[in-house]
Amino acid sequence: MGFSDNFFKKIEGKTNVSKDSILELANKIQKEDLKDVETLREVIKQVGMMAGKEVSKEKENKIIEAVMNDKIPKDMDKLI
């Protein structure tokens, strides 16, 4: 799945996270088991740090629940 520069500019504008950082994280995620709760917690913390946002434990748990129950939109445009 290829993403256009416009997609990355949209993400960068909303999060201040560079295209290179996004691609680095994407490569890491591809190698991880995202159905493992501890791995998900690490990824969530890393994304929060990249974006300069603190993720509350409550929000972290909601994200994990959504991922574990396959409730994450498959269309990336819906995420941004």
C-alpha positions as a Python dict, from the first residue, in 0.01 Angstrom:
ca = {
    (1, 'M'): (0, 0, 0),
    (2, 'G'): (162, 323, -111),
    (3, 'F'): (83, 662, 35),
    (4, 'S'): (116, 991, -144),
    (5, 'D'): (324, 1283, -22),
    (6, 'N'): (-8, 1461, 35),
    (7, 'F'): (-104, 1194, 287),
    (8, 'F'): (222, 1241, 477),
    (9, 'K'): (189, 1620, 466),
    (10, 'K'): (-159, 1587, 616),
    (11, 'I'): (-26, 1367, 897),
    (12, 'E'): (273, 1592, 956),
    (13, 'G'): (51, 1899, 971),
    (14, 'K'): (-173, 1744, 1236),
    (15, 'T'): (97, 1577, 1443),
    (16, 'N'): (432, 1746, 1369),
    (17, 'V'): (572, 1397, 1304),
    (18, 'S'): (795, 1368, 998),
    (19, 'K'): (743, 1128, 709),
    (20, 'D'): (1071, 954, 800),
    (21, 'S'): (954, 897, 1158),
    (22, 'I'): (622, 759, 1033),
    (23, 'L'): (795, 520, 794),
    (24, 'E'): (1039, 409, 1065),
    (25, 'L'): (749, 334, 1300),
    (26, 'A'): (559, 154, 1022),
    (27, 'N'): (859, -70, 955),
    (28, 'K'): (885, -153, 1326),
    (29, 'I'): (513, -229, 1351),
    (30, 'Q'): (526, -467, 1055),
    (31, 'K'): (772, -682, 1248),
    (32, 'E'): (571, -685, 1570),
    (33, 'D'): (274, -888, 1691),
    (34, 'L'): (3, -625, 1734),
    (35, 'K'): (-220, -873, 1913),
    (36, 'D'): (28, -873, 2202),
    (37, 'V'): (-87, -622, 2465),
    (38, 'E'): (263, -528, 2584),
    (39, 'T'): (378, -465, 2226),
    (40, 'L'): (73, -246, 2169),
    (41, 'R'): (145, -49, 2485),
    (42, 'E'): (502, 14, 2364),
    (43, 'V'): (382, 128, 2021),
    (44, 'I'): (117, 358, 2173),
    (45, 'K'): (377, 517, 2402),
    (46, 'Q'): (617, 563, 2112),
    (47, 'V'): (350, 729, 1897),
    (48, 'G'): (253, 955, 2186),
    (49, 'M'): (615, 1058, 2237),
    (50, 'M'): (661, 1123, 1865),
    (51, 'A'): (354, 1345, 1861),
    (52, 'G'): (442, 1514, 2190),
    (53, 'K'): (116, 1397, 2347),
    (54, 'E'): (59, 1212, 2670),
    (55, 'V'): (-170, 913, 2631),
    (56, 'S'): (-375, 845, 2941),
    (57, 'K'): (-406, 489, 3070),
    (58, 'E'): (-778, 504, 2989),
    (59, 'K'): (-714, 606, 2628),
    (60, 'E'): (-436, 348, 2597),
    (61, 'N'): (-677, 76, 2713),
    (62, 'K'): (-944, 192, 2463),
    (63, 'I'): (-690, 180, 2178),
    (64, 'I'): (-580, -168, 2282),
    (65, 'E'): (-940, -287, 2303),
    (66, 'A'): (-1012, -146, 1955),
    (67, 'V'): (-705, -315, 1804),
    (68, 'M'): (-775, -649, 1974),
    (69, 'N'): (-1136, -643, 1852),
    (70, 'D'): (-1043, -534, 1497),
    (71, 'K'): (-1231, -205, 1534),
    (72, 'I'): (-963, 5, 1364),
    (73, 'P'): (-1072, 159, 1031),
    (74, 'K'): (-898, 0, 733),
    (75, 'D'): (-928, 327, 536),
    (76, 'M'): (-638, 547, 650),
    (77, 'D'): (-824, 866, 552),
    (78, 'K'): (-1074, 791, 828),
    (79, 'L'): (-794, 793, 1083),
    (80, 'I'): (-675, 1145, 1004),
}
